[in-house]
Amino acid sequence: MNQSEGSKQLQDYEGVVRYHERTKHHYRRFAKSLGYMDWRNQPNPFRFYEGVPVVKLPLLLHDPAANHLDLYRRRGNSPGPFCIDNIGGFLELSLALSAWKAVAGSQWSLRINPSSGNLHPTECHLVLPKMASVEAGVYHYNPFHHALELRAPAPASLMEQLAQHFGVDGFLVGLSSIFWREAWKYGERAFRYCNHDVGHALACLSFSASLHGWSIKCLNALSDDAIATVMGFDKVEWPELEEEYPEVLCFVCGNQTGDMPRGLSEKIMDGFSALPFAGAPNTLSEGHVRWEVIDEVAVRTKKPATYEQKYAYGQAAMRADPVSITASRLIRQRRSAVSFTGAGVLDKPQFLAILDKTLPRDDHAPFDVELMAPCMHLLIFVHAVRGLPSGLYFFCRDPADLEEIQAISRKDLLWQRVDAGFDLFLLEPGDFRRTASRVSCDQEIAGSSVFSLGMIGKFTPILERAPYRYRHLFWESGMIGQILYLEAEAHGLRGTGIGCFYDDPVHELVGLSGNRYQSLYHFTVGEPVEDPRLMTYPPYAHLK
């Protein structure tokens, strides 16, 4: 790295830390937002590329018969062919609609992938080879119609180069973010939430790939500019403040991935650059509010081209956790809880098995997308787990961080290991229901749960070397969140992510000072209160 590059990296690092500090919630000051709901300009939750051919995807006639654990075990499912039926199933079980809800004259859709405020800033684009009745090209996935919008046909020569480059059949899938969708409601903190949602969507894609017998890997060497070129974003005229920002591009293939590359060759990039992209993105809102701090942090976290990185996590056996519900049913029934009864409970083995699934393993979804080494740990408020005393706990997801965290935390904490060979520690026994609610912006749902938690991430040591990984930290937390969503459903409970919390008071519970570790996302799991007023309709009833 030369002096100029080093200076820019330092400026980007300092800018990211400024943004993070500025957007913290405090007991007497929240991060800036509009302060009211501008319903007239609520963004359309669906993006359409108008004026292009549309390929309607088939809906699954029968869900995969895979069981709960087959969500995670990549080798447990037989690979399906890359055909339009399976592409449709892959998207249906990852990013499609899951239901419509209605009450008192209002109706809204729910999706398979979770989203902060159900605002859905995440868009999906695919590069598909030629299939029966579908030409090769770059497509945008439209979840409202469960359809593909052809934005650029691709010549056979480009698709042959891709196949030769990876050495195996497959396709590309990419995610992008529209910051305005979240900023409309959440203001300056929206950049955080958009990146949570990228993590949610990435985990959803990974789980769905697993059910189809496929693997999915991040092309982590690519720059954001390269991803934008593949998606054709440099050839789009965007409505004001409604631009899609490139986030991640992945390669989906059969389970025998070998040593596949994590980048794309210059020749392939030239091929994408030459594609004739078409389609006008629809306008989502008539009026907008510009949050310049989001524009700035987006620039500060722009990813350059980097060396290819491949991660090995180990293959420790997963804890036994017999659940009879099928994987696809879990995916379809996932919802975000609104309130809890306070009567939910888990047994200790169930609780430990849930935490165990958040650990990265080779050939196990979702972390084998190989985004990065694990950085997130869980500070847990245990309220109702049979076999464990109520109290404050810490789950260390990377043993390499344990000694440092213990050294910089409060000296009066117990650090009492709960189970041999498992890095879950009791820090302080007691009733933490009120504390859990207090630090989660006084939301009762954090205290009336079975357990709630804050995700504590390694922060400045990561950002000093790579400021763009600020986004990746939120992606990792979002991926953990999707695991917790599914595991809550698997055990007859329900979960919900909590993006509103008082950042520094969470750190003070453990005695963490400075920015070496930061809380990035909260989550809570409990027995849901069902609202009998709500009517539920099938996800694609509107197409019939």
ABEGO torsion letter per residue (X at the ends): XBAAAAAAAAAAAAAAAAAAAAABBBAABBBBBAGBBBAAABBBABBBBBGBBBBBBBBBABBBABBAAAAABAAABBBBBBBAAAAAAAAAAAABBABBBBBGGBBBBBBABBBBGGAGABBBBBBBBBBBGBBBEBBBBBAAAGBBBBABBBBAAAAAAAAAAAGBBEBBBBBBBBAAAAAAAAEAAAAAAAAAAAAAAAAAAAAAAAAAGBBBBBBAABBAAAAAAAAGAAABBBBBGABBBBABBBBBBBABAEABBABBBAAAAAAAAABBBBEBBBBABABBBBBAAAAAAAAAABBBBBBBBBBBAEABBBBBBBBABBAAAAAAABBBBABBAGABBBBAAAAAAAAAAABBBBGBOAAAAGABBBABBBBBBBABBBGBBBEBBBBBABAAAAAAAAAABBAABAGBBABBGBBBBBABBEBAAAAAAAABGGBAAAAABABBBBBBBBBAAAAAABAAAAAAAAAAAAAAAAAAAAAAAAAGBBBBBBABBBAAAAAAAAGBBEAABBBABBBBBBBBBBBAABBBBBAAAAAX
